[in-house]
Amino acid sequence: MRILHLLASPFWSGPAENVALLAQAQRALGHDVTVAVDRKRRDIAAEEPAVRRFQQLGLLDEGGLTLSVKSPPWELWSDLRALRRRTVDVVHAHFTHDHLVARWGTPKGAVRIRSIHAPRSLRSSLPEAAAYTVPASHLVSKLEGRHRPVQVLPALVDPMFKPPADRKALRRTLSIEDTHLVGMISTFQQSRRHALGVEAFAAFHRKRPEARLVLVGDGTLLEATRVQVKERSLTEQVTFAGYQQGADFAKWLQALDEVWILGLGNDWSARAAAQARACGVRVVAVNEGALPELADAKVEAPTVEAVVTAALSGATAGTRHPTNEHIARDILALYQQATEPRR
């Protein structure tokens, strides 16, 4: 099967990694798979470029698509013509811009699939597709009225995320204490609720004095969080690990006992929770996106009391996350289902 993923983003963030892992898993099953990304936006110094990463993975599509929301009408027209000339079986669109291009440019005989990565895309103006994916099971019903196949596309996890061989030794290499480590592993922005996390940790620490908090990431609210930590007299109990990526990020995650995920960004598949579970790290999470399906302990409301209650509950979930191969097979089955005549 010849599969073309459309991802109108220049950034290696949000759903990009999940799309890459899906494409890799589909290719491992014997299919011809490439990913087209935004080739227009270059001034992205604050973010890792998607082009380079997809190129390194051997997945970058070289079919001449600009695929940018910043494209003027003549570039958009050029993309439509370039896509129509392609020889593919599946066009899998991931963002709204991709879906619009695919709506008018899908080659004759190919099926058009749309992935919804966040609920804001679920609106009445959503263009027609042969099938859809959503990041969490509770969103399936939102598309049932279209009478098209709908499949959950869960978070895929890189194989480097696995339990550490020796967590105590790993902590020594990272210069952090061998005690009960709680972590938050996301960009410092409003939606991730770091302020709530610090307040909850202050209360948690009173009940678990040996606990330490590790904050991995950067972002606009980093300095405000540093100030909050100082004001709560938690400077000795909190480690700011900075922005980490790749194998370094995996090491910091592996070092934790539990991770608190108190909000999601623009990818509701809750990939960080799946990565944590793969590392043997307990997940305490709010009820957003796919987090409830991946959490060991659910935070019933975004309050200090609820976070502390969930963290102290000791609850663990015994469910296993599907492998990348299993997820890829399910999505390939969706493609096949999408080609069947409607009844």
C-alpha positions in Angstrom: 0.0 0.0 0.0 1.3 3.5 -0.9 0.5 5.9 1.9 1.1 9.7 2.0 0.7 11.5 5.3 0.1 15.2 5.2 1.3 17.2 8.2 1.2 21.0 7.6 3.6 21.9 10.4 7.3 22.9 10.4 7.7 21.7 14.0 8.8 18.5 15.6 6.2 18.9 18.3 2.5 18.3 18.9 1.4 15.2 16.8 4.6 15.1 14.6 6.3 12.4 16.6 3.2 10.3 16.7 2.8 10.6 12.9 6.5 9.6 12.5 6.1 6.5 14.7 2.9 5.5 12.9 4.7 5.9 9.5 7.6 3.9 10.7 5.4 1.1 12.0 3.4 1.1 8.7 6.7 0.9 6.7 7.9 -2.0 9.0 4.8 -3.9 7.9 5.9 -3.6 4.3 4.1 -0.5 3.0 5.5 2.5 1.1 5.1 5.5 3.4 6.2 9.1 3.3 5.3 12.2 5.3 4.9 15.7 3.7 5.5 18.6 6.1 5.5 22.4 5.9 8.5 23.5 3.7 7.7 27.2 3.7 8.2 28.3 7.3 11.9 28.4 8.1 12.2 30.9 11.0 11.5 28.5 13.8 14.5 28.9 16.0 12.5 28.2 19.1 11.4 24.8 17.9 13.1 21.8 16.4 12.4 21.6 12.6 10.3 18.7 11.4 12.0 18.6 8.0 15.3 17.5 9.5 13.8 14.9 11.7 11.7 13.3 9.1 14.6 13.4 6.7 16.8 11.6 9.3 14.2 8.9 9.6 14.0 8.4 5.8 10.3 9.4 5.9 10.4 12.9 4.3 8.2 13.2 1.2 9.9 14.8 -1.7 6.8 15.1 -3.9 7.0 18.9 -4.3 4.3 19.9 -1.7 4.8 23.2 0.2 2.0 22.3 2.6 1.9 25.5 4.6 -0.9 27.5 6.2 1.2 30.6 5.2 1.0 29.7 1.4 -0.6 32.3 -0.9 -3.4 31.1 -3.2 -1.0 30.2 -6.1 1.1 28.0 -3.9 -2.0 26.3 -2.6 -3.1 25.7 -6.2 0.3 24.3 -7.0 0.0 21.9 -4.0 -3.4 20.7 -5.3 -2.0 20.0 -8.7 1.1 18.2 -7.3 -1.0 16.0 -5.1 -3.4 15.1 -7.9 -0.4 13.8 -9.9 0.7 11.5 -7.2 0.4 7.7 -7.4 -0.8 6.7 -3.9 -3.5 4.5 -2.3 -4.1 6.6 0.8 -3.8 10.3 1.6 -3.9 10.6 5.4 -4.4 14.2 6.4 -3.6 15.3 10.0 -4.4 19.1 10.2 -7.1 21.3 8.9 -4.9 22.7 6.1 -4.0 19.1 5.1 -7.6 18.1 4.9 -8.5 21.1 2.7 -5.7 20.3 0.3 -6.6 16.6 0.3 -10.3 17.5 -0.2 -9.6 18.9 -3.6 -6.3 17.2 -4.4 -6.7 13.5 -3.5 -5.7 11.5 -6.6 -8.3 9.5 -8.4 -8.7 6.0 -6.8 -7.0 7.0 -3.5 -8.9 7.1 -0.2 -8.8 10.2 2.0 -8.4 9.7 5.8 -8.5 12.5 8.4 -7.0 12.3 11.9 -8.4 14.6 14.5 -5.6 15.4 17.0 -7.6 17.9 19.3 -11.3 18.5 19.8 -11.2 22.0 18.3 -11.1 20.3 14.8 -14.5 18.7 15.5 -16.7 21.3 13.9 -19.5 21.3 11.4 -17.2 22.6 8.7 -15.0 19.5 8.9 -14.5 18.3 5.3 -15.7 14.9 4.2 -13.3 11.9 4.4 -13.6 8.2 3.8 -12.7 7.5 7.5 -11.5 9.3 10.6 -9.3 8.8 13.6 -9.6 10.5 17.0 -7.1 10.5 19.9 -9.4 9.3 22.6 -12.3 6.9 22.7 -14.8 9.4 24.2 -14.5 11.4 20.9 -15.7 8.6 18.6 -19.3 9.5 19.2 -18.7 13.0 17.9 -18.2 11.6 14.4 -20.8 8.9 14.3 -23.3 11.2 12.5 -21.1 11.2 9.4 -21.6 7.4 8.9 -18.0 6.8 8.2 -15.5 4.4 10.0 -13.9 6.0 13.0 -10.9 4.5 14.8 -9.0 5.7 17.9 -5.4 6.5 17.0 -3.6 6.1 20.4 -0.1 7.4 21.3 2.7 5.5 19.8 5.9 5.1 21.8 9.5 5.0 20.7 11.3 1.8 21.8 13.8 3.8 23.8 11.1 4.4 26.4 11.4 1.3 28.7 12.2 0.7 32.4 15.8 1.5 33.3 18.2 -1.3 34.0 19.2 0.4 37.3 17.2 3.4 38.4 19.4 4.2 41.3 22.5 4.3 39.1 20.6 6.4 36.5 19.8 8.9 39.2 23.4 9.2 40.1 24.4 10.0 36.5 21.7 12.8 36.6 22.9 14.1 40.0 19.5 13.7 41.6 18.6 12.1 44.9 17.6 8.5 45.2 14.3 9.2 46.9 10.6 9.4 45.8 10.7 11.5 42.6 7.7 13.2 41.2 8.0 14.8 37.8 6.2 17.1 35.4 7.5 16.8 31.8 6.0 19.5 29.6 6.4 23.0 28.2 5.8 25.7 30.8 2.6 27.1 29.5 -0.8 27.8 31.0 -2.6 24.7 29.8 -0.1 22.4 31.6 -0.9 23.8 35.0 2.6 24.0 36.5 1.3 26.5 39.1 -1.2 23.9 40.3 1.6 21.3 40.3 3.8 23.3 42.5 1.0 24.1 45.0 0.0 20.4 45.0 3.6 19.3 45.6 3.9 21.7 48.5 0.9 19.9 50.1 2.2 16.5 49.0 5.6 17.2 50.5 4.1 17.8 53.9 2.8 14.3 53.9 5.8 12.7 52.0 8.8 14.7 53.3 11.2 12.5 51.3 9.6 13.5 48.0 11.4 15.6 45.5 9.9 17.3 42.4 11.6 17.3 39.0 10.4 19.8 36.3 11.5 19.0 32.8 11.0 21.5 30.0 11.1 25.2 29.1 8.6 27.8 28.1 7.1 31.2 28.8 6.1 30.4 32.4 9.4 28.9 33.5 10.6 32.0 35.4 7.2 32.5 37.0 7.4 28.9 38.2 10.9 29.4 39.6 9.5 32.4 41.6 6.6 30.3 42.9 9.0 27.5 44.0 11.1 30.0 45.9 8.1 31.7 47.5 6.9 28.2 48.7 10.3 27.6 50.2 10.7 24.5 48.0 14.0 25.4 46.4 15.9 22.5 47.9 13.1 20.1 47.0 12.7 21.1 43.3 15.0 20.4 40.4 14.6 22.3 37.1 16.1 19.9 34.5 15.6 22.2 31.5 14.5 21.2 28.0 15.4 17.6 27.2 14.9 15.7 24.0 15.5 12.2 22.6 17.5 9.8 24.7 18.2 12.5 27.4 14.5 13.1 27.8 13.9 9.3 28.2 16.6 9.1 30.9 14.9 11.8 33.0 11.6 10.1 32.6 13.0 6.7 33.6 14.5 8.3 36.7 11.0 9.2 38.1 8.7 7.2 40.4 5.6 9.0 39.2 4.7 11.8 36.7 1.9 14.4 37.2 0.2 15.3 33.9 -2.2 18.1 34.7 -3.0 19.4 31.3 -2.5 18.7 27.5 -1.3 20.8 24.6 -2.3 20.4 21.0 -2.1 16.6 20.9 -4.8 14.9 22.9 -3.3 11.4 22.5 -1.4 11.9 25.8 1.9 10.6 24.4 3.8 11.6 27.5 1.6 9.4 29.6 2.1 6.5 27.3 5.9 7.1 27.4 5.8 7.2 31.2 3.9 3.9 31.4 6.4 2.3 29.1 9.2 3.4 31.4 7.4 1.8 34.4 6.6 5.3 35.8 3.2 5.8 37.6 0.9 8.3 35.9 -1.3 10.8 37.9 -3.4 12.7 35.4 -6.4 15.0 34.9 -9.4 14.0 32.8 -8.3 15.4 29.4 -7.9 13.7 26.1 -6.7 10.1 26.3 -5.2 10.7 29.8 -7.9 8.8 31.7 -7.2 5.7 29.5 -3.5 5.9 30.4 -3.6 7.2 34.0 -2.8 5.0 37.1 -4.6 7.5 39.3 -7.1 10.1 37.9 -7.3 13.6 39.2 -11.1 14.2 39.5 -10.7 18.0 39.3 -7.8 20.4 38.7 -7.4 21.3 42.4 -4.6 20.9 44.9 -6.7 18.5 47.0 -7.6 16.3 44.1 -4.0 16.1 42.8 -2.7 15.2 46.3 -5.5 12.6 46.8 -4.7 10.9 43.5 -1.0 11.0 44.2 -1.4 9.5 47.7 -3.9 6.8 46.6 -1.3 4.4 45.4 -3.6 3.3 42.6 -2.1 1.6 39.6 -3.7 0.5 36.4 -2.9 -3.0 35.1 -3.8 -2.3 31.4 -1.1 -2.7 28.8 -0.7 -0.1 26.1 -0.9 -1.5 22.5 2.4 -1.9 20.6 3.2 0.3 17.7 2.8 -2.6 15.4 -0.7 -3.3 16.8 -1.7 0.3 16.3 -0.4 0.4 12.8 -2.3 -2.8 11.9 -5.5 -1.2 13.3 -5.0 2.0 11.2 -4.2 -0.1 8.1 -7.5 -2.0 8.7 -9.2 1.4 8.8 -7.8 2.2 5.4 -9.1 -1.1 4.1 -12.5 -0.5 5.6 -12.7 3.0 4.1 -12.4 1.5 0.6 -15.5 -0.7 1.1 -18.7 0.5 -0.6 -21.1 2.4 1.7 -24.3 0.6 2.6 
